Amino acid sequence: MEVPSSYVDGFEKAQRSAPAMATNYINHTTIGDPVADTLIQDLAQLPAAETEHLLKQALTGNEEVFAAAPASLENFVHLCVQQPPWLDFDQLLAGCRMFHRNTPLAIAAMAAGVLVEGFSTNIAQSFFLTGRMRDKGIRRLRQNNRHMLEIFMPGGLSRHGDGWALTIRIRLVHAKIRHLLAHSAEWDAAQLGLPISAAHLGYAIAAFSARLLQFMKSLGASVQSGEEQTGFMAVWRYCGHLLGIPETILFRDEADALDLLRIGRLCEPAPSLESIAMASSLIHSIPLVIGHKDPRKRATMAHHVFKVSRALIGSELADELRLPPSRAWGILWQFRFLNWLETMVGKVNPRSTRARSKITMLMDFSHFESEGINYKLPDHYYGEQSSKW
């Protein structure tokens, strides 16, 4: 096994804690998504419009296009529609109920906690190089919200659900960005491994599930049963499967996800300058996603988000990411109290604007294409130099 140079020190530490899991994580830093990567390599020879047409037709059920397409397209679609033996759609419903009861907290925990913490790893490198959070940060966050909304809709991850389609689209985008970065002079594979590697995707889906659940609870989320918690994890696990994450690094349950996060974090190097830039860029984008256009209101809200983020991820990591210093004590209690108060206002006065549907709120903060879900792919790893996708 060749260990990418940026992981050497962390790998040694992680091996002392869990040698098998550490070795598995490092192995996956040089693995991508062979099925999707082969497809993207084959489609690279075709015009963008033809590629989009083939993908859309194939993924919406028109198998006639396989005759005029590379064999890798049929193979990709076949594997996407094949359900893993552990999938139980009935199990997902309890997780969907919990999510929709706590939608605002899920958004806040994802943006201020999970994504900020995630950027402390080498995951930040590909985001920084592509410039998506700098050039299209608001659209990127709104796309994240839309994806969460759709996968937690009952039936959203079924074969023709929008959650399924958006997840497959993300998988294809990952493969295309991986292809573009890997063939560029700016990506150092000897130092970083493969861009958007299976290790990072496995780490990310563990964070989106187990860490998001922890942060939601810290913000006051209501989880009424173990069934809801298990269902929430199951939604993300199937989402990870659809994203092409190998079973060898896809979490099995909440405990396994937390172990993966712990060992993965030990393997990862200390936060880089790219990590610092991405975390700051993300937090400054949040007020714009919500719709604050006044500079003073944006600054005030960003200041508050920085404090919530510090309270969620801990002062040590916040200092490494150079988040502004602040008093973290009491911030989460205040957040929970205000959330409880807003819930009470909604119950006492159902017509209050504060009592509006949580789904409506998430839709307001999400990105919807007028043409519906498209399968356009980037044609340059720099976001500002790529065609619109």
VENWO-V970877 format. One record per pair of residues at least 6 apart in sequence whose ideal C-beta (glycine too) atoms are under 8 Angstrom apart, sorted by sequence separation. I is the first residue (numbers start at 1). GAP is how many residues later the second one is. D is the distance in whole Angstrom. If there is no record, write none. Layout:
I:GAP:D / I:GAP:D
//
This chain:
127:6:6 / 150:6:5 / 151:6:6 / 155:6:5 / 156:6:6 / 157:6:5 / 158:6:6 / 181:6:5 / 193:6:7 / 217:6:7 / 223:6:6 / 241:6:8 / 251:6:4 / 292:6:5 / 319:6:8 / 346:6:6 / 349:6:7 / 380:6:4 / 14:7:8 / 15:7:5 / 57:7:8 / 58:7:5 / 66:7:6 / 99:7:6 / 133:7:6 / 156:7:3 / 157:7:5 / 182:7:7 / 216:7:8 / 345:7:6 / 379:7:5 / 380:7:8 / 3:8:5 / 14:8:4 / 15:8:7 / 43:8:5 / 46:8:8 / 57:8:4 / 58:8:7 / 65:8:8 / 66:8:4 / 119:8:7 / 132:8:5 / 153:8:7 / 156:8:7 / 187:8:6 / 271:8:8 / 310:8:4 / 313:8:8 / 346:8:6 / 347:8:8 / 378:8:4 / 379:8:5 / 153:9:7 / 241:9:6 / 251:9:6 / 292:9:6 / 309:9:7 / 345:9:5 / 346:9:3 / 378:9:7 / 153:10:6 / 157:10:7 / 213:10:8 / 240:10:5 / 287:10:7 / 288:10:7 / 345:10:7 / 379:10:8 / 11:11:6 / 14:11:7 / 43:11:7 / 54:11:5 / 58:11:7 / 63:11:8 / 150:11:7 / 152:11:8 / 240:11:7 / 249:11:7 / 287:11:4 / 290:11:7 / 376:11:7 / 378:11:5 / 43:12:8 / 53:12:8 / 150:12:4 / 151:12:4 / 182:12:7 / 342:12:5 / 376:12:7 / 377:12:6 / 150:13:4 / 182:13:6 / 237:13:7 / 310:13:5 / 315:13:6 / 376:13:4 / 54:14:8 / 181:14:4 / 237:14:6 / 284:14:8 / 287:14:4 / 309:14:6 / 11:15:5 / 54:15:5 / 58:15:6 / 151:15:8 / 181:15:8 / 237:15:8 / 286:15:7 / 287:15:6 / 374:15:8 / 58:16:8 / 147:16:7 / 150:16:5 / 151:16:7 / 178:16:7 / 213:16:7 / 286:16:7 / 310:16:6 / 178:17:5 / 306:17:5 / 311:17:4 / 55:18:8 / 59:18:6 / 177:18:7 / 178:18:5 / 233:18:8 / 284:18:5 / 287:18:8 / 306:18:5 / 310:18:5 / 7:19:6 / 54:19:6 / 58:19:5 / 147:19:5 / 177:19:6 / 213:19:6 / 283:19:6 / 286:19:5 / 307:19:5 / 146:20:7 / 147:20:7 / 213:20:7 / 233:20:6 / 306:20:7 / 307:20:8 / 311:20:4 / 312:20:8 / 59:21:7 / 233:21:5 / 303:21:7 / 307:21:7 / 310:21:8 / 311:21:5 / 1:22:7 / 4:22:8 / 7:22:6 / 174:22:5 / 283:22:5 / 3:23:6 / 147:23:7 / 209:23:7 / 210:23:7 / 230:23:8 / 283:23:6 / 308:23:6 / 209:24:5 / 230:24:8 / 233:24:7 / 307:24:5 / 308:24:8 / 1:25:7 / 4:25:6 / 229:25:7 / 1:26:6 / 4:26:7 / 209:26:8 / 283:26:6 / 43:27:7 / 174:27:7 / 209:27:4 / 308:27:6 / 2:28:7 / 42:28:4 / 208:28:5 / 209:28:7 / 115:29:8 / 42:30:5 / 43:30:8 / 111:30:7 / 39:31:7 / 41:31:8 / 42:31:8 / 205:31:6 / 208:31:8 / 205:32:8 / 39:33:4 / 38:34:5 / 39:34:6 / 110:34:7 / 205:34:7 / 205:35:4 / 39:36:8 / 35:37:8 / 38:37:8 / 39:37:5 / 107:38:6 / 110:38:7 / 202:38:7 / 205:38:7 / 201:39:7 / 35:40:6 / 36:40:6 / 205:40:6 / 283:40:8 / 35:41:6 / 107:41:8 / 210:41:7 / 213:41:7 / 280:41:8 / 106:42:7 / 201:42:6 / 209:42:7 / 279:42:5 / 280:42:7 / 201:43:8 / 202:43:5 / 280:43:8 / 35:44:6 / 201:44:5 / 202:44:8 / 210:44:5 / 279:44:7 / 205:45:7 / 206:45:5 / 209:45:7 / 276:45:6 / 205:46:7 / 211:46:8 / 271:46:8 / 275:46:6 / 276:46:5 / 130:47:6 / 198:47:6 / 202:47:4 / 210:47:4 / 211:47:8 / 198:48:6 / 201:48:8 / 202:48:6 / 209:48:6 / 210:48:5 / 99:49:8 / 202:49:7 / 271:49:5 / 199:50:6 / 211:50:6 / 270:50:7 / 271:50:6 / 126:51:7 / 130:51:8 / 198:51:6 / 206:51:4 / 210:51:7 / 100:52:7 / 129:52:7 / 206:52:8 / 99:53:4 / 206:54:5 / 207:54:6 / 126:55:6 / 206:55:5 / 96:56:5 / 95:57:7 / 96:57:7 / 129:57:6 / 203:57:7 / 96:58:5 / 129:58:7 / 202:58:6 / 203:58:7 / 206:58:8 / 96:60:8 / 93:61:6 / 203:61:4 / 92:62:8 / 202:62:8 / 92:65:7 / 199:65:7 / 89:66:8 / 125:67:6 / 89:68:8 / 89:69:7 / 126:69:5 / 174:69:7 / 175:69:8 / 122:70:6 / 125:70:8 / 126:70:6 / 174:70:8 / 122:71:8 / 171:71:7 / 167:72:6 / 171:72:5 / 170:73:6 / 171:73:5 / 291:73:8 / 168:74:6 / 167:75:4 / 290:75:6 / 163:76:8 / 167:76:6 / 289:76:6 / 123:77:5 / 81:78:6 / 122:78:7 / 157:78:7 / 164:78:7 / 121:79:7 / 123:80:7 / 123:81:7 / 157:81:6 / 121:82:7 / 157:82:7 / 152:83:6 / 151:84:6 / 118:85:8 / 151:85:8 / 157:85:7 / 118:86:6 / 80:88:6 / 151:88:5 / 118:89:6 / 117:90:7 / 114:93:5 / 218:93:8 / 219:93:8 / 114:94:6 / 117:94:7 / 218:94:6 / 114:97:5 / 215:97:5 / 110:98:7 / 113:98:7 / 114:98:5 / 61:99:7 / 113:99:8 / 60:100:8 / 114:101:6 / 110:102:6 / 113:102:4 / 109:103:6 / 110:105:8 / 113:105:8 / 59:106:7 / 106:106:7 / 109:106:4 / 109:107:5 / 59:109:6 / 109:109:8 / 106:110:6 / 109:110:6 / 105:111:5 / 108:111:6 / 109:112:8 / 219:113:7 / 102:114:6 / 105:114:5 / 218:114:6 / 105:115:6 / 106:115:8 / 220:115:7 / 6:116:6 / 105:116:5 / 219:116:5 / 220:116:4 / 55:117:7 / 219:117:6 / 102:119:4 / 220:119:5 / 102:120:6 / 219:120:7 / 220:120:6 / 101:121:6 / 98:123:8 / 98:124:8 / 98:125:6 / 98:126:7 / 98:130:4 / 94:131:7 / 97:131:6 / 98:131:7 / 40:132:7 / 39:133:8 / 94:133:4 / 95:133:6 / 98:133:7 / 99:133:7 / 94:134:5 / 95:134:8 / 97:134:8 / 98:134:6 / 36:135:6 / 40:135:4 / 44:135:7 / 95:135:7 / 96:135:7 / 36:136:6 / 39:136:7 / 40:136:5 / 94:136:7 / 95:136:3 / 99:136:8 / 94:137:4 / 95:137:4 / 33:138:7 / 36:138:7 / 37:138:5 / 40:138:8 / 41:138:7 / 93:138:6 / 94:138:8 / 95:138:7 / 36:139:4 / 40:139:5 / 91:139:7 / 92:139:6 / 95:139:6 / 96:139:7 / 91:140:5 / 95:140:5 / 33:141:7 / 37:141:7 / 141:141:8 / 33:142:6 / 37:142:7 / 92:142:5 / 32:143:7 / 91:143:5 / 92:143:5 / 121:143:7 / 121:144:7 / 137:144:6 / 141:144:6 / 145:144:8 / 33:145:8 / 133:145:6 / 137:145:7 / 140:145:8 / 141:145:7 / 32:146:5 / 88:146:7 / 92:146:7 / 122:146:6 / 128:146:4 / 121:147:4 / 122:147:7 / 124:147:8 / 125:147:7 / 127:147:8 / 134:147:6 / 138:147:6 / 142:147:6 / 120:148:8 / 124:148:7 / 133:148:5 / 137:148:4 / 141:148:5 / 125:149:6 / 128:149:6 / 133:149:6 / 121:150:8 / 122:150:8 / 124:150:5 / 128:150:6 / 138:150:5 / 87:151:6 / 120:151:4 / 124:151:4 / 127:151:6 / 137:151:8 / 138:151:5 / 119:152:8 / 133:152:7 / 124:153:8 / 84:154:8 / 87:154:8 / 121:154:7 / 124:154:4 / 120:155:5 / 124:155:8 / 119:156:5 / 84:157:6 / 30:159:8 / 119:159:4 / 120:159:7 / 119:160:5 / 32:162:5 / 80:162:7 / 29:163:8 / 30:163:5 / 31:163:7 / 84:163:8 / 116:163:5 / 119:163:7 / 29:164:3 / 30:164:5 / 32:164:7 / 29:165:7 / 32:165:6 / 33:165:7 / 31:166:6 / 32:166:6 / 116:166:6 / 30:167:7 / 31:167:4 / 115:167:6 / 116:167:7 / 29:168:5 / 31:168:7 / 33:168:8 / 28:169:6 / 28:170:4 / 29:170:4 / 28:171:4 / 29:171:8 / 111:171:7 / 112:171:7 / 27:172:8 / 26:173:7 / 25:174:5 / 28:174:6 / 112:174:7 / 111:175:5 / 25:177:8 / 25:178:8 / 111:178:8 / 4:185:7 / 5:185:6 / 6:185:5 / 4:186:7 / 5:186:5 / 6:186:6 / 7:186:7 / 4:187:6 / 4:188:6 / 4:189:4 / 112:193:5 / 116:193:5 / 120:193:8 / 111:194:8 / 113:195:8 / 117:195:8 / 186:195:8 / 112:196:5 / 113:196:6 / 116:196:8 / 117:196:5 / 112:197:4 / 116:197:6 / 120:197:6 / 184:197:6 / 180:198:7 / 113:199:4 / 180:199:8 / 108:200:7 / 112:200:6 / 113:200:6 / 117:200:7 / 120:200:7 / 180:200:7 / 181:200:5 / 120:201:6 / 176:201:4 / 177:201:6 / 180:201:4 / 119:202:7 / 176:202:6 / 109:203:7 / 172:203:7 / 169:204:6 / 173:204:6 / 177:204:6 / 116:205:7 / 169:205:8 / 172:205:6 / 173:205:7 / 169:206:6 / 166:207:6 / 36:208:5 / 165:208:5 / 35:209:7 / 149:210:7 / 33:211:4 / 162:211:7 / 149:213:5 / 148:214:7 / 149:214:7 / 31:215:7 / 173:216:8 / 145:217:6 / 149:217:6 / 28:218:7 / 28:220:7 / 145:220:5 / 146:220:4 / 28:221:5 / 145:221:4 / 146:221:5 / 145:222:7 / 146:222:7 / 142:223:6 / 143:223:8 / 24:224:7 / 25:224:7 / 142:224:5 / 143:224:5 / 24:225:6 / 142:225:4 / 108:227:8 / 139:228:6 / 105:234:7 / 25:235:7 / 104:235:7 / 21:238:7 / 25:238:6 / 21:239:7 / 25:239:5 / 18:241:7 / 22:241:5 / 26:241:6 / 21:242:5 / 25:242:5 / 22:244:7 / 17:245:8 / 18:245:5 / 22:245:6 / 17:246:7 / 136:247:6 / 130:248:8 / 135:248:4 / 14:249:5 / 17:249:6 / 134:249:8 / 135:249:5 / 130:251:5 / 131:251:6 / 132:251:5 / 14:252:4 / 129:252:6 / 130:252:7 / 131:252:4 / 13:253:5 / 14:253:5 / 129:253:8 / 130:253:5 / 131:253:6 / 104:254:6 / 103:255:4 / 107:255:7 / 10:256:6 / 11:256:5 / 102:256:8 / 103:256:7 / 10:257:4 / 101:257:8 / 104:257:6 / 10:258:6 / 100:258:6 / 103:258:6 / 107:258:6 / 10:259:6 / 100:259:6 / 103:259:5 / 7:260:6 / 9:260:7 / 7:261:7 / 7:262:7 / 6:263:5 / 59:316:7 / 56:318:7 / 56:319:5 / 55:320:4 / 52:322:7 / 52:323:5 / 51:324:8 / 52:324:5 / 52:325:7 / 51:326:7 / 48:328:7 / 48:329:7 / 48:331:6 / 40:337:8 / 48:339:7
//
